């Protein structure tokens, strides 16, 4: 069994994070992926990382862009700096010295993890998403997993439209392209074996059929390619 098989990481679901397009879940997932726990209630990332080297902003940019399968998702150094500054301003991370697992004082990014709402993601799945998916796909997966697990407690299912999903994750500017974005994200998650959903219709009061989607399943482990 992989040493990461039973490990989990946190992704935020607070509205401040979820509904803000500027909050980059891919970058945060990368930080979670390379983080350590010091045994004293703090999860952190070594600034002088044992395998990735000195994690300056330019180095973080290299790591981020290496994980962008679509070249159009690559970002500039100034954009990465803004994203990190936003993480700090809304309390997702801080930067300070901390004692690591060996009691040594090190410079680190601290993952504060004090969200009111969040979802645990298996580390192997988070690693897969950080390496292959966009921020929007990762954000959507965390949201759908949370909805699926919550509804399942009451023997219920989550029902949605593309527009409703778009609004939940900050794509609420009435842009027709949002439907395409959400559809592509759902297809990506479905192709990875992470979600399963179906189409159905409800009849409105005026007798007109209205299309809906029903979430059938959300897997916590992606479909590994052989």
N, C-alpha and C positions, 0 to 999 in steps of 0.2 A: 504494500500500500504506500502511496506517495506520502511524504511527511507533511504535506499541506492538505491532505484529504479531509481532515476534521477541523481545520481552521476556518474562521469566518472573519469578515471585515464589515465595517459599517458604511452605509451610504445614507446621506441625509434626505429626509422627506419634508422638512419644514418648508412652508410656503415661500419663505424668504429665499431659500435655495432652489426649490423645485420650479417655481414660476419665474425665475430670473434666467433668461437665456445666457447672460454673461457668466453665470456660475458653471464652470467647465467640469463636468463629471468625469471626463476622460482624464484630465490632469489630476483630479482628486483621487481617482482610482489608481493611477500610477503611483501616487504618494502612498496610498494604502497598501498597494502591492509590495512596495519595497520597505515597508515600515517594520519596526520591532516593538516589542512590549518589554518595559523595564522591570516588570514585577511589582511596581509600586503604583499602579493605576494610570500609567501614562504610556500612550503609544506615540512613537517618534520615528523620525527618519534621520539617520546620520547625515550631516552635511558633508563629512568626509566618509563617503560610503565604502564599505569593505569590498564591494565588487564593481561599483559604478564610478568610483573616483570622487573627485571634489564636485559636489552638486551646486555649482554656481548657477545663476539663471541661464547663461549660455549652454551649460551642460544639460540642464533640465529641458531646454528647448530641443537639443539634439535627441534626447530620449523620447520626447513627445512626438516630434516629427517622424522619427523612425517607426513609430507605431501607427502612423496614418497611412492606411492602405490607399485611400483616395488622396492624391496629391493636393486637391483643392481644400482639404481639411488641415493642411499644414499652416502653421502660424508664424508670425515674426517674433523677434525678441521683445519688441515693445509691447506686443499683445500678451506674451507670456508674463511679462512684468506686471501688466495691468491685472491679469487673472490672479496672480499670486497676491497682489495688493488687495484685491477684492476678497480673497479668502481670509486675509488678516482682518480686514475692516468689518466683516460680518461674523467673525469669531470661529472660523473653521480651522485656522492654524495660527500658530505664533512661532517666533524664532527666539531661542534662548539656549543657555547651557543647561544640561540635564545629566543626571547620573544614569549610565546605561546598566545593562544586566550584570556587568562586572564591577559596578561601583565606581567606574571611571567617569569623570566629568567631561562631557563632549558637547560640541556645538550641534544643534539639531533643529529641525522643523518639528514642532509639536502638533500632533493631530488632536484637537481639543475634544471632539466627539461629545459635546454637551448639547446635542440636538434634542428638541422636545419630541420630534417624530423621526424615526429612522428605520432602516431595514438591514438585517444581517444578510450578507451574501457569502456563500462558500468561497474560500480564497481561490480555489482552482477556477471557479467560474468568473470571479472578479479578474483574475489574471488573463483569462481568455478574452474578456470584454475589453480590458485595458489595452490588450495587444491588437485587437481587431476591429473594435467598434468606435463609433463617434460618441461624443458627449450626449447627444440626443437619444441614441439607442440605449446607452447605459442608464440614463435618467428614466426612460420609459420602462426599461426592464425592472428597475427597483420599484417604481410605482405600481406596475402590474403585479409583481410578486406580492407586494404588500396587500393589494386589493384582493388577490386570489386567496391568500392565507386568511385574511380577515373574513371574507364572505364564506369560506369553507367552514368556519366555526359555526355558522348558522345554517349550514346546508343550503347555501344560496350561491349564486354566480354573479359576476360583475358584467354589466351590460353598458355599452358605450357607443358613441359615434366617433368618427375621425375628428370632428370639430371639438367635441368634449375632451378628448385626449389631448389635442393640441393646446387647448386652454389650460389644462392641468399642468403642462410643462412649459408654459410661458409663450407658446406660439398663438397668441390671442389677438393678433393685429388684423384679423379678417382677410388675410392674404390667401388667395386661392391655392397658392403653392404649399400651404400647410397640409392640405389633404394628401398631396403627393409625398411630402416628407414623412408624415405619420404612416402612410401605407408602406413606404419603403422600409421604415424602421421595423414595422410589424413583420414584414416579409423576411427581413434579416434575422430577427429573433426566431421566427418560425423555422427558417432554413437551418438554424443552429440547434434546433430541437428544444429551444428554451420556452416557447409558448405554443399553444394551440387554441385557435378561436374559429368561430363560424359566423356566417351571415344569417340573419333572419329579419322578419318584418313585423311591425306592430301596426295595427289599424288605428288611425287618429279618430277623433270625435267627428270629423267631417267625412270619414269613410275612406280616407286616402292611405294606402300602405306606406309606411315610413321605415327606411332601412336602419338596422341596428347591427351591432356585433356582440357576440356573447363569448366571454373568456372561458374556455373549456378547461385549460390546464396551464400552469406555469411550473416548469421544471427548475430545480435549483442546481442542476448539473447539465452542462451543455453536451451535445452529441459529438463525441470525439471522432475525428476522421481517422480511418485506418490507413 
